[in-house]
């Protein structure tokens, strides 16, 4: 058994994805733990076939699900790799993990993997979607799930981190080939994001990171989010979509890619703004609070 790291994977009805992911990491011989939130398909049968240890926990949001997994699985390796069920490891990343030795990373607490996002068979290469560095590997007891987020999940570590630019995790949610699934999923996500932003507006949430444009990938993203929160509702989605399409070259993505940028960069952001505006009106948030600085 691999003494350096273990995998944790979240699942819910992932029979279409799970075999693909587990096949991509099988030869690493690493302990594998799956936290399932009520699958009714063959997900658990597949997990058992690959000798994964499974626990169950009702789903509320991704950050809380990851928090439960990190606190309740008995991990005996010094490192943890957190993956989503619709991801898989490329041969190049597999090679880096095969060569990984804990003693060679004594001054590092977290490692960012480079992600390629695939939508309806198309690699989303432009619009700010590549390269996309995500903290996926971290030291046990140091990395934790950021519960200040309501929808986007991220792991946080203190101390030094490293970015692996070569090798990728491939993320391709085959369920999203059905656009009705994509729209229903993102309607739910828009509610979570609107609620999070409203709670930040009211001072009920703070940031676990120091937002800085010159920091690591997550700190830069936190800085951009802070800027986003200051922009006027209903205008910011159009500004963002224009920026993605023109300045980040999304216009060169091709038919499927442009469709993705429209749905994710404009339609989804408009849904968030509509729901956030409803929350503000319902709670009679004064103009001064609307303009307040969110952290």
C-alpha angles and dihedrals in degrees: 000000000000108000096196108061147002131210126232118193130183118217142185117164093333102152088123091058112021100078090051092053097043092048090054093056102029097101091054086074091213124155108263125206125188125197109199126193101203110308116188098184128069095292095112093044089055092047091053092049089058093045093243118163110239133202129175130226132162112251121244102152137329099260092053092045091053091046090055092048094051092048099043108038115085101233117186099179123089093235135049128200115201115203136173117234093242092058131085137188120249120226090252092055090042089057092051091050091047089057094043115122121180094220091060091060100047093134096046127084102177141024128205118217122206113241131209114199118209120197120186090338094311124116106229097223102160139040093069093300097114133085092026115175118200128182100239104148124055144151117275111252093019104061117070140173115260104238091185086079119079102192113002109067124211136168120229130204134178120228130024125354132188131211120221104205096177120065121036148216109230114217115196120156103198091191088068090067081084102071092201087063091048093051094046091049093049093047086062091044092051090057091052093048093047091050091049094050091047091052090050089050089054093047094249094120131044134187121266089201134062103242110227132154091217097050134092120304093273094047090051091050090050089052091051091048090052089053090047092055090059094056121096118265118256091016098065095062090057092046090049094047091049091049092050094047100043111021095033092041097240088147088074093056098096129236098305093041094050089049089053093050091049094050098041100032102039115010095044093045091051090053089053092050093048092051093043090052090052090053092049093049093044091053094039094234108193121235092250091059090046089060095043121120114260123207 
